[in-house]
Amino acid sequence: MILLNLISKTFGDRQILRNINLKVNNGEVLAILGYSGAGKTTLLKIISALDTNFTGEYLFNGINVKKNPEKVRKHITMVFQNPTMFRGTVFENVAYGLKVRGYDKEYIRDRVSEILELLGILEFMDKNAKKLSGGEKQRVAVARALVVDVDVYIFDEPTSNLDIENIKIIEGALENIKKMDKTVIITTHNLFQARRLASTVAYMEKGEIVEVGKTEEIFKKPKDERTYKFVNGTF
């Protein structure tokens, strides 16, 4: 589904990504690991077609993303680490994606209610989204992504700085996506979370993908010493 070939990205004279090669298959759950500043978020923005200012080739189901980003964006949704709430209620925030796609009001009401219940925030439907707690806002952001039916769901550190209850709820929602054979890409600093959720793990360091492999292979027998040090907490 996703094919990246020699993707590089610079900001001024600083190189953020360097010769990234990556394949992501349909239905795969990929966790991207790495220290802060490794380039993970920048890579996610490129994969989601929000950033097309890069060198190299990115194909999404055979579509050249750099030439046709609009065609790709409708197939991907991304949740940022610090999501912004739109003005209005929780319902209005979550319903937005369905409204712009032209769904009728009855379907929107039912679908939004279903997703809010999944994330344990149905009771907040009529509350002002901007006045929610951090964990509640994160759940609304996840709901806003899940409410639409797309091919790829991308989450940038979706549970960072959240309490255990919120982490469990959001991870439960991600497990629900996995059951639908959707493609999921997640960045996380939580190694246990990556091991629980991902079928494949990529380790990034200094703008490069050091190693990609099946989850258990990466955690038990990584091929690169840098990966070994990261997953084992040795420096």
PyRosetta script that sets phi, psi and omega in degrees:
from pyrosetta import init, pose_from_sequence

init()
pose = pose_from_sequence("MILLNLISKTFGDRQILRNINLKVNNGEVLAILGYSGAGKTTLLKIISALDTNFTGEYLFNGINVKKNPEKVRKHITMVFQNPTMFRGTVFENVAYGLKVRGYDKEYIRDRVSEILELLGILEFMDKNAKKLSGGEKQRVAVARALVVDVDVYIFDEPTSNLDIENIKIIEGALENIKKMDKTVIITTHNLFQARRLASTVAYMEKGEIVEVGKTEEIFKKPKDERTYKFVNGTF")
pose.set_psi(1, -46.9)
pose.set_omega(1, -178.1)
pose.set_phi(2, -117.1)
pose.set_psi(2, 127.5)
pose.set_omega(2, 179.4)
pose.set_phi(3, -133.5)
pose.set_psi(3, 114.7)
pose.set_omega(3, 177.1)
pose.set_phi(4, -108.8)
pose.set_psi(4, 130.6)
pose.set_omega(4, -177.8)
pose.set_phi(5, -129.4)
pose.set_psi(5, 109.3)
pose.set_omega(5, 176.7)
pose.set_phi(6, 55.4)
pose.set_psi(6, 48.2)
pose.set_omega(6, 178.8)
pose.set_phi(7, -79.0)
pose.set_psi(7, 125.8)
pose.set_omega(7, 175.4)
pose.set_phi(8, -130.5)
pose.set_psi(8, 152.8)
pose.set_omega(8, -177.6)
pose.set_phi(9, -147.1)
pose.set_psi(9, 132.9)
pose.set_omega(9, 178.1)
pose.set_phi(10, -126.3)
pose.set_psi(10, 148.4)
pose.set_omega(10, 169.7)
pose.set_phi(11, -117.8)
pose.set_psi(11, 105.9)
pose.set_omega(11, -175.2)
pose.set_phi(12, 63.8)
pose.set_psi(12, -123.1)
pose.set_omega(12, 178.3)
pose.set_phi(13, -99.7)
pose.set_psi(13, 11.2)
pose.set_omega(13, -179.4)
pose.set_phi(14, -102.7)
pose.set_psi(14, 125.2)
pose.set_omega(14, 178.9)
pose.set_phi(15, -90.5)
pose.set_psi(15, 118.7)
pose.set_omega(15, -176.6)
pose.set_phi(16, -90.7)
pose.set_psi(16, -42.1)
pose.set_omega(16, 177.4)
pose.set_phi(17, -125.1)
pose.set_psi(17, 144.9)
pose.set_omega(17, -175.9)
pose.set_phi(18, -135.3)
pose.set_psi(18, 108.6)
pose.set_omega(18, 171.8)
pose.set_phi(19, 50.9)
pose.set_psi(19, 55.3)
pose.set_omega(19, -179.6)
pose.set_phi(20, -78.9)
pose.set_psi(20, 124.5)
pose.set_omega(20, 171.7)
pose.set_phi(21, -117.6)
pose.set_psi(21, 127.5)
pose.set_omega(21, -175.9)
pose.set_phi(22, -157.0)
pose.set_psi(22, 137.4)
pose.set_omega(22, 172.8)
pose.set_phi(23, -121.0)
pose.set_psi(23, 134.0)
pose.set_omega(23, 175.8)
pose.set_phi(24, -127.6)
pose.set_psi(24, 123.2)
pose.set_omega(24, -177.2)
pose.set_phi(25, -89.1)
pose.set_psi(25, 160.0)
pose.set_omega(25, 175.8)
pose.set_phi(26, -59.7)
pose.set_psi(26, 131.1)
pose.set_omega(26, 179.0)
pose.set_phi(27, 82.8)
pose.set_psi(27, 1.1)
pose.set_omega(27, -179.5)
pose.set_phi(28, -81.2)
pose.set_psi(28, 146.3)
pose.set_omega(28, 172.6)
pose.set_phi(29, -113.0)
pose.set_psi(29, 108.0)
pose.set_omega(29, -175.9)
pose.set_phi(30, -106.1)
pose.set_psi(30, 125.5)
pose.set_omega(30, 172.5)
pose.set_phi(31, -104.7)
pose.set_psi(31, 127.6)
pose.set_omega(31, 177.5)
pose.set_phi(32, -103.9)
pose.set_psi(32, 118.7)
pose.set_omega(32, -177.7)
pose.set_phi(33, -108.1)
pose.set_psi(33, 158.6)
pose.set_omega(33, 177.1)
pose.set_phi(34, 157.6)
pose.set_psi(34, 160.8)
pose.set_omega(34, 178.6)
pose.set_phi(35, -68.5)
pose.set_psi(35, 161.4)
pose.set_omega(35, 173.7)
pose.set_phi(36, -57.4)
pose.set_psi(36, 135.9)
pose.set_omega(36, -179.0)
pose.set_phi(37, 88.7)
pose.set_psi(37, 4.1)
pose.set_omega(37, -179.2)
pose.set_phi(38, -74.5)
pose.set_psi(38, -16.8)
pose.set_omega(38, -179.7)
pose.set_phi(39, 106.2)
pose.set_psi(39, 11.6)
pose.set_omega(39, -174.5)
pose.set_phi(40, -63.2)
pose.set_psi(40, -48.6)
pose.set_omega(40, -178.2)
pose.set_phi(41, -65.8)
pose.set_psi(41, -39.6)
pose.set_omega(41, 177.2)
pose.set_phi(42, -60.3)
pose.set_psi(42, -41.7)
pose.set_omega(42, 178.3)
pose.set_phi(43, -63.1)
pose.set_psi(43, -41.9)
pose.set_omega(43, 178.8)
pose.set_phi(44, -62.3)
pose.set_psi(44, -39.5)
pose.set_omega(44, 179.1)
pose.set_phi(45, -64.0)
pose.set_psi(45, -36.0)
pose.set_omega(45, 177.1)
pose.set_phi(46, -69.0)
pose.set_psi(46, -45.4)
pose.set_omega(46, -180.0)
pose.set_phi(47, -61.7)
pose.set_psi(47, -36.0)
pose.set_omega(47, -179.5)
pose.set_phi(48, -80.8)
pose.set_psi(48, 1.1)
pose.set_omega(48, 179.0)
pose.set_phi(49, 67.4)
pose.set_psi(49, 20.8)
pose.set_omega(49, 175.3)
pose.set_phi(50, -84.7)
pose.set_psi(50, -22.3)
pose.set_omega(50, 178.9)
pose.set_phi(51, -126.4)
pose.set_psi(51, 114.5)
pose.set_omega(51, 179.0)
pose.set_phi(52, -112.0)
pose.set_psi(52, 10.4)
pose.set_omega(52, 179.9)
pose.set_phi(53, -91.7)
pose.set_psi(53, 73.7)
pose.set_omega(53, -178.7)
pose.set_phi(54, -144.3)
pose.set_psi(54, 166.2)
pose.set_omega(54, 172.9)
pose.set_phi(55, -106.9)
pose.set_psi(55, 156.4)
pose.set_omega(55, -175.7)
pose.set_phi(56, 104.4)
pose.set_psi(56, -173.3)
pose.set_omega(56, -175.8)
pose.set_phi(57, -121.5)
pose.set_psi(57, 134.1)
pose.set_omega(57, 176.0)
pose.set_phi(58, -127.7)
pose.set_psi(58, 117.5)
pose.set_omega(58, 178.0)
pose.set_phi(59, -113.3)
pose.set_psi(59, 131.8)
pose.set_omega(59, 176.0)
pose.set_phi(60, -118.9)
pose.set_psi(60, 109.5)
pose.set_omega(60, -173.9)
pose.set_phi(61, 50.0)
pose.set_psi(61, 40.0)
pose.set_omega(61, 177.6)
pose.set_phi(62, 85.2)
pose.set_psi(62, -6.4)
pose.set_omega(62, -179.9)
pose.set_phi(63, -87.1)
pose.set_psi(63, 133.1)
pose.set_omega(63, 175.4)
pose.set_phi(64, -75.6)
pose.set_psi(64, 108.1)
pose.set_omega(64, -172.4)
pose.set_phi(65, -65.6)
pose.set_psi(65, -36.3)
pose.set_omega(65, -177.8)
pose.set_phi(66, -64.0)
pose.set_psi(66, -33.4)
pose.set_omega(66, -179.1)
pose.set_phi(67, -89.0)
pose.set_psi(67, -24.7)
pose.set_omega(67, -175.2)
pose.set_phi(68, -135.6)
pose.set_psi(68, 56.8)
pose.set_omega(68, -176.1)
pose.set_phi(69, -62.7)
pose.set_psi(69, -33.6)
pose.set_omega(69, -178.0)
pose.set_phi(70, -63.6)
pose.set_psi(70, -35.8)
pose.set_omega(70, 180.0)
pose.set_phi(71, -66.3)
pose.set_psi(71, -29.3)
pose.set_omega(71, -175.7)
pose.set_phi(72, -87.0)
pose.set_psi(72, -36.2)
pose.set_omega(72, -174.4)
pose.set_phi(73, -58.2)
pose.set_psi(73, -32.9)
pose.set_omega(73, -178.0)
pose.set_phi(74, -72.2)
pose.set_psi(74, -11.1)
pose.set_omega(74, 179.1)
pose.set_phi(75, -99.7)
pose.set_psi(75, -3.1)
pose.set_omega(75, -174.3)
pose.set_phi(76, -132.8)
pose.set_psi(76, 141.6)
pose.set_omega(76, 171.4)
pose.set_phi(77, -130.1)
pose.set_psi(77, 145.0)
pose.set_omega(77, -175.8)
pose.set_phi(78, -130.2)
pose.set_psi(78, 136.4)
pose.set_omega(78, 175.1)
pose.set_phi(79, -109.1)
pose.set_psi(79, 122.5)
pose.set_omega(79, -178.2)
pose.set_phi(80, -83.9)
pose.set_psi(80, 161.2)
pose.set_omega(80, -178.1)
pose.set_phi(81, -61.6)
pose.set_psi(81, -39.8)
pose.set_omega(81, 177.5)
pose.set_phi(82, -120.6)
pose.set_psi(82, 81.9)
pose.set_omega(82, -173.0)
pose.set_phi(83, -69.5)
pose.set_psi(83, 150.8)
pose.set_omega(83, 176.6)
pose.set_phi(84, -99.6)
pose.set_psi(84, 130.5)
pose.set_omega(84, 175.7)
pose.set_phi(85, -86.0)
pose.set_psi(85, 137.2)
pose.set_omega(85, 173.3)
pose.set_phi(86, -72.8)
pose.set_psi(86, 160.8)
pose.set_omega(86, 172.9)
pose.set_phi(87, -65.8)
pose.set_psi(87, 145.2)
pose.set_omega(87, 178.2)
pose.set_phi(88, 113.2)
pose.set_psi(88, -167.7)
pose.set_omega(88, -174.8)
pose.set_phi(89, -81.6)
pose.set_psi(89, 169.9)
pose.set_omega(89, 174.2)
pose.set_phi(90, -60.0)
pose.set_psi(90, -43.1)
pose.set_omega(90, 178.9)
pose.set_phi(91, -58.3)
pose.set_psi(91, -46.2)
pose.set_omega(91, -178.2)
pose.set_phi(92, -64.0)
pose.set_psi(92, -36.6)
pose.set_omega(92, 177.8)
pose.set_phi(93, -63.4)
pose.set_psi(93, -48.6)
pose.set_omega(93, -175.4)
pose.set_phi(94, -74.2)
pose.set_psi(94, -31.7)
pose.set_omega(94, -177.6)
pose.set_phi(95, -77.0)
pose.set_psi(95, -14.9)
pose.set_omega(95, -171.5)
pose.set_phi(96, -54.2)
pose.set_psi(96, -48.6)
pose.set_omega(96, -177.1)
pose.set_phi(97, -61.5)
pose.set_psi(97, -33.8)
pose.set_omega(97, 178.5)
pose.set_phi(98, -74.7)
pose.set_psi(98, -37.3)
pose.set_omega(98, 179.6)
pose.set_phi(99, -62.8)
pose.set_psi(99, -44.2)
pose.set_omega(99, -178.1)
pose.set_phi(100, -70.1)
pose.set_psi(100, -18.1)
pose.set_omega(100, 176.4)
pose.set_phi(101, -90.0)
pose.set_psi(101, -2.3)
pose.set_omega(101, 171.7)
pose.set_phi(102, 85.8)
pose.set_psi(102, 18.9)
pose.set_omega(102, 178.4)
pose.set_phi(103, -71.9)
pose.set_psi(103, 152.8)
pose.set_omega(103, -178.9)
pose.set_phi(104, -76.7)
pose.set_psi(104, 162.0)
pose.set_omega(104, -171.7)
pose.set_phi(105, -61.9)
pose.set_psi(105, -38.2)
pose.set_omega(105, -178.4)
pose.set_phi(106, -65.2)
pose.set_psi(106, -44.4)
pose.set_omega(106, 178.5)
pose.set_phi(107, -63.0)
pose.set_psi(107, -43.4)
pose.set_omega(107, -179.2)
pose.set_phi(108, -59.9)
pose.set_psi(108, -45.5)
pose.set_omega(108, -179.2)
pose.set_phi(109, -61.1)
pose.set_psi(109, -45.8)
pose.set_omega(109, -178.0)
pose.set_phi(110, -67.5)
pose.set_psi(110, -43.7)
pose.set_omega(110, -177.5)
pose.set_phi(111, -67.2)
pose.set_psi(111, -43.9)
pose.set_omega(111, 179.5)
pose.set_phi(112, -62.9)
pose.set_psi(112, -42.6)
pose.set_omega(112, 179.3)
pose.set_phi(113, -61.2)
pose.set_psi(113, -41.3)
pose.set_omega(113, 179.6)
pose.set_phi(114, -60.8)
pose.set_psi(114, -45.5)
pose.set_omega(114, -177.6)
pose.set_phi(115, -72.0)
pose.set_psi(115, -39.0)
pose.set_omega(115, 178.0)
pose.set_phi(116, -63.4)
pose.set_psi(116, -38.4)
pose.set_omega(116, 177.5)
pose.set_phi(117, -65.8)
pose.set_psi(117, -40.6)
pose.set_omega(117, 177.7)
pose.set_phi(118, -56.8)
pose.set_psi(118, -37.4)
pose.set_omega(118, -176.6)
pose.set_phi(119, -97.6)
pose.set_psi(119, 8.4)
pose.set_omega(119, 174.1)
pose.set_phi(120, 69.4)
pose.set_psi(120, 28.2)
pose.set_omega(120, -178.7)
pose.set_phi(121, -129.2)
pose.set_psi(121, 24.5)
pose.set_omega(121, 178.5)
pose.set_phi(122, -59.9)
pose.set_psi(122, -35.7)
pose.set_omega(122, -179.0)
pose.set_phi(123, -67.6)
pose.set_psi(123, -15.9)
pose.set_omega(123, -179.6)
pose.set_phi(124, -93.5)
pose.set_psi(124, 5.6)
pose.set_omega(124, -172.1)
pose.set_phi(125, -48.2)
pose.set_psi(125, -42.5)
pose.set_omega(125, -174.9)
pose.set_phi(126, -99.0)
pose.set_psi(126, 8.9)
pose.set_omega(126, 179.3)
pose.set_phi(127, -83.5)
pose.set_psi(127, 155.7)
pose.set_omega(127, 175.1)
pose.set_phi(128, -68.8)
pose.set_psi(128, 118.6)
pose.set_omega(128, -174.4)
pose.set_phi(129, -61.8)
pose.set_psi(129, -33.0)
pose.set_omega(129, -177.2)
pose.set_phi(130, -71.1)
pose.set_psi(130, -14.5)
pose.set_omega(130, -177.1)
pose.set_phi(131, -99.9)
pose.set_psi(131, 6.8)
pose.set_omega(131, 179.0)
pose.set_phi(132, -78.5)
pose.set_psi(132, 164.8)
pose.set_omega(132, 175.0)
pose.set_phi(133, -72.5)
pose.set_psi(133, 170.3)
pose.set_omega(133, -178.8)
pose.set_phi(134, -60.1)
pose.set_psi(134, -44.9)
pose.set_omega(134, 179.4)
pose.set_phi(135, -65.2)
pose.set_psi(135, -38.5)
pose.set_omega(135, 178.5)
pose.set_phi(136, -66.4)
pose.set_psi(136, -40.5)
pose.set_omega(136, 177.0)
pose.set_phi(137, -62.0)
pose.set_psi(137, -40.0)
pose.set_omega(137, 179.6)
pose.set_phi(138, -63.8)
pose.set_psi(138, -38.9)
pose.set_omega(138, 178.0)
pose.set_phi(139, -66.8)
pose.set_psi(139, -36.5)
pose.set_omega(139, 176.1)
pose.set_phi(140, -64.3)
pose.set_psi(140, -40.7)
pose.set_omega(140, 179.3)
pose.set_phi(141, -63.2)
pose.set_psi(141, -41.2)
pose.set_omega(141, 177.6)
pose.set_phi(142, -65.4)
pose.set_psi(142, -41.9)
pose.set_omega(142, 177.8)
pose.set_phi(143, -61.3)
pose.set_psi(143, -39.5)
pose.set_omega(143, 179.8)
pose.set_phi(144, -61.7)
pose.set_psi(144, -32.1)
pose.set_omega(144, 177.8)
pose.set_phi(145, -79.2)
pose.set_psi(145, -44.4)
pose.set_omega(145, -174.2)
pose.set_phi(146, -71.3)
pose.set_psi(146, -23.0)
pose.set_omega(146, -174.9)
pose.set_phi(147, -66.6)
pose.set_psi(147, -24.6)
pose.set_omega(147, 179.0)
pose.set_phi(148, -97.2)
pose.set_psi(148, 147.3)
pose.set_omega(148, -179.4)
pose.set_phi(149, -94.3)
pose.set_psi(149, 102.5)
pose.set_omega(149, 179.8)
pose.set_phi(150, -124.8)
pose.set_psi(150, 177.7)
pose.set_omega(150, -178.0)
pose.set_phi(151, -87.7)
pose.set_psi(151, -32.2)
pose.set_omega(151, -174.5)
pose.set_phi(152, -132.8)
pose.set_psi(152, 129.7)
pose.set_omega(152, 176.3)
pose.set_phi(153, -113.4)
pose.set_psi(153, 124.7)
pose.set_omega(153, -176.4)
pose.set_phi(154, -117.1)
pose.set_psi(154, 131.5)
pose.set_omega(154, -178.3)
pose.set_phi(155, -129.6)
pose.set_psi(155, 121.4)
pose.set_omega(155, 178.9)
pose.set_phi(156, -98.7)
pose.set_psi(156, 104.8)
pose.set_omega(156, -179.8)
pose.set_phi(157, 47.2)
pose.set_psi(157, 59.9)
pose.set_omega(157, -172.3)
pose.set_phi(158, -68.2)
pose.set_psi(158, -16.5)
pose.set_omega(158, -177.5)
pose.set_phi(159, -122.5)
pose.set_psi(159, 15.2)
pose.set_omega(159, 179.8)
pose.set_phi(160, -65.2)
pose.set_psi(160, 137.6)
pose.set_omega(160, 177.5)
pose.set_phi(161, 63.7)
pose.set_psi(161, 22.2)
pose.set_omega(161, 177.4)
pose.set_phi(162, -105.6)
pose.set_psi(162, 156.8)
pose.set_omega(162, 177.5)
pose.set_phi(163, -79.0)
pose.set_psi(163, 171.5)
pose.set_omega(163, -174.2)
pose.set_phi(164, -59.9)
pose.set_psi(164, -39.8)
pose.set_omega(164, -178.9)
pose.set_phi(165, -60.8)
pose.set_psi(165, -47.1)
pose.set_omega(165, 179.5)
pose.set_phi(166, -65.9)
pose.set_psi(166, -38.1)
pose.set_omega(166, 178.3)
pose.set_phi(167, -61.0)
pose.set_psi(167, -45.6)
pose.set_omega(167, -179.7)
pose.set_phi(168, -61.5)
pose.set_psi(168, -41.2)
pose.set_omega(168, -178.6)
pose.set_phi(169, -66.0)
pose.set_psi(169, -45.8)
pose.set_omega(169, -178.7)
pose.set_phi(170, -68.2)
pose.set_psi(170, -40.5)
pose.set_omega(170, 176.8)
pose.set_phi(171, -63.3)
pose.set_psi(171, -35.8)
pose.set_omega(171, 176.4)
pose.set_phi(172, -62.3)
pose.set_psi(172, -38.3)
pose.set_omega(172, 177.6)
pose.set_phi(173, -66.8)
pose.set_psi(173, -38.4)
pose.set_omega(173, 177.8)
pose.set_phi(174, -66.7)
pose.set_psi(174, -37.4)
pose.set_omega(174, 176.0)
pose.set_phi(175, -61.9)
pose.set_psi(175, -35.1)
pose.set_omega(175, 178.8)
pose.set_phi(176, -64.3)
pose.set_psi(176, -38.0)
pose.set_omega(176, 176.5)
pose.set_phi(177, -64.5)
pose.set_psi(177, -41.3)
pose.set_omega(177, -179.5)
pose.set_phi(178, -57.9)
pose.set_psi(178, -37.6)
pose.set_omega(178, -179.3)
pose.set_phi(179, -65.4)
pose.set_psi(179, -21.0)
pose.set_omega(179, -179.3)
pose.set_phi(180, -91.8)
pose.set_psi(180, 6.9)
pose.set_omega(180, -179.8)
pose.set_phi(181, 58.3)
pose.set_psi(181, 35.1)
pose.set_omega(181, 174.7)
pose.set_phi(182, -88.8)
pose.set_psi(182, 157.0)
pose.set_omega(182, 176.9)
pose.set_phi(183, -85.1)
pose.set_psi(183, 131.2)
pose.set_omega(183, -178.7)
pose.set_phi(184, -127.4)
pose.set_psi(184, 133.3)
pose.set_omega(184, 174.0)
pose.set_phi(185, -124.9)
pose.set_psi(185, 128.0)
pose.set_omega(185, -176.0)
pose.set_phi(186, -135.6)
pose.set_psi(186, 138.8)
pose.set_omega(186, 168.0)
pose.set_phi(187, -103.5)
pose.set_psi(187, 143.0)
pose.set_omega(187, -179.5)
pose.set_phi(188, -158.6)
pose.set_psi(188, 148.1)
pose.set_omega(188, 171.7)
pose.set_phi(189, -94.2)
pose.set_psi(189, -6.6)
pose.set_omega(189, -176.4)
pose.set_phi(190, -88.9)
pose.set_psi(190, 102.3)
pose.set_omega(190, -177.0)
pose.set_phi(191, -63.9)
pose.set_psi(191, -36.0)
pose.set_omega(191, 178.4)
pose.set_phi(192, -64.2)
pose.set_psi(192, -39.4)
pose.set_omega(192, 178.3)
pose.set_phi(193, -63.9)
pose.set_psi(193, -44.1)
pose.set_omega(193, 177.9)
pose.set_phi(194, -60.2)
pose.set_psi(194, -41.8)
pose.set_omega(194, -178.6)
pose.set_phi(195, -68.1)
pose.set_psi(195, -34.7)
pose.set_omega(195, 179.6)
pose.set_phi(196, -71.3)
pose.set_psi(196, -40.2)
pose.set_omega(196, -167.3)
pose.set_phi(197, -99.3)
pose.set_psi(197, -33.4)
pose.set_omega(197, -166.2)
pose.set_phi(198, -90.3)
pose.set_psi(198, 146.0)
pose.set_omega(198, 170.5)
pose.set_phi(199, -93.0)
pose.set_psi(199, -24.8)
pose.set_omega(199, -179.5)
pose.set_phi(200, -137.3)
pose.set_psi(200, 145.6)
pose.set_omega(200, 179.6)
pose.set_phi(201, -127.6)
pose.set_psi(201, 137.1)
pose.set_omega(201, 172.1)
pose.set_phi(202, -118.6)
pose.set_psi(202, 133.9)
pose.set_omega(202, 176.7)
pose.set_phi(203, -107.0)
pose.set_psi(203, 126.9)
pose.set_omega(203, 179.6)
pose.set_phi(204, -111.5)
pose.set_psi(204, 145.9)
pose.set_omega(204, 175.2)
pose.set_phi(205, -152.3)
pose.set_psi(205, 127.6)
pose.set_omega(205, 176.2)
pose.set_phi(206, 52.8)
pose.set_psi(206, 43.9)
pose.set_omega(206, 174.4)
pose.set_phi(207, 81.7)
pose.set_psi(207, 5.0)
pose.set_omega(207, -179.4)
pose.set_phi(208, -121.2)
pose.set_psi(208, 149.4)
pose.set_omega(208, 168.9)
pose.set_phi(209, -86.9)
pose.set_psi(209, 112.9)
pose.set_omega(209, -176.3)
pose.set_phi(210, -76.7)
pose.set_psi(210, -41.8)
pose.set_omega(210, -173.8)
pose.set_phi(211, -159.7)
pose.set_psi(211, 143.4)
pose.set_omega(211, 174.4)
pose.set_phi(212, -131.0)
pose.set_psi(212, 137.1)
pose.set_omega(212, 178.6)
pose.set_phi(213, -169.4)
pose.set_psi(213, 174.3)
pose.set_omega(213, 173.9)
pose.set_phi(214, -60.4)
pose.set_psi(214, 148.0)
pose.set_omega(214, -171.5)
pose.set_phi(215, -53.6)
pose.set_psi(215, -51.3)
pose.set_omega(215, -177.6)
pose.set_phi(216, -65.6)
pose.set_psi(216, -32.3)
pose.set_omega(216, 177.6)
pose.set_phi(217, -65.7)
pose.set_psi(217, -42.6)
pose.set_omega(217, -179.9)
pose.set_phi(218, -64.3)
pose.set_psi(218, -39.8)
pose.set_omega(218, -176.3)
pose.set_phi(219, -81.4)
pose.set_psi(219, -30.3)
pose.set_omega(219, -176.7)
pose.set_phi(220, -97.3)
pose.set_psi(220, -41.3)
pose.set_omega(220, -176.1)
pose.set_phi(221, -138.7)
pose.set_psi(221, 62.5)
pose.set_omega(221, 177.2)
pose.set_phi(222, -63.5)
pose.set_psi(222, 146.3)
pose.set_omega(222, -176.7)
pose.set_phi(223, -85.7)
pose.set_psi(223, -26.9)
pose.set_omega(223, -176.6)
pose.set_phi(224, -102.1)
pose.set_psi(224, 137.4)
pose.set_omega(224, -178.4)
pose.set_phi(225, -61.1)
pose.set_psi(225, -34.0)
pose.set_omega(225, 179.5)
pose.set_phi(226, -65.2)
pose.set_psi(226, -40.1)
pose.set_omega(226, 176.4)
pose.set_phi(227, -64.2)
pose.set_psi(227, -44.0)
pose.set_omega(227, 179.8)
pose.set_phi(228, -56.9)
pose.set_psi(228, -46.2)
pose.set_omega(228, -178.9)
pose.set_phi(229, -63.1)
pose.set_psi(229, -38.8)
pose.set_omega(229, -177.8)
pose.set_phi(230, -68.5)
pose.set_psi(230, -49.8)
pose.set_omega(230, -174.8)
pose.set_phi(231, -72.7)
pose.set_psi(231, -18.4)
pose.set_omega(231, 178.3)
pose.set_phi(232, -102.5)
pose.set_psi(232, -1.8)
pose.set_omega(232, 177.0)
pose.set_phi(233, 69.2)
pose.set_psi(233, 28.7)
pose.set_omega(233, 177.6)
pose.set_phi(234, -109.6)
pose.set_psi(234, 149.3)
pose.set_omega(234, -174.1)
pose.set_phi(235, -131.4)
pose.dump_pdb("model.pdb")
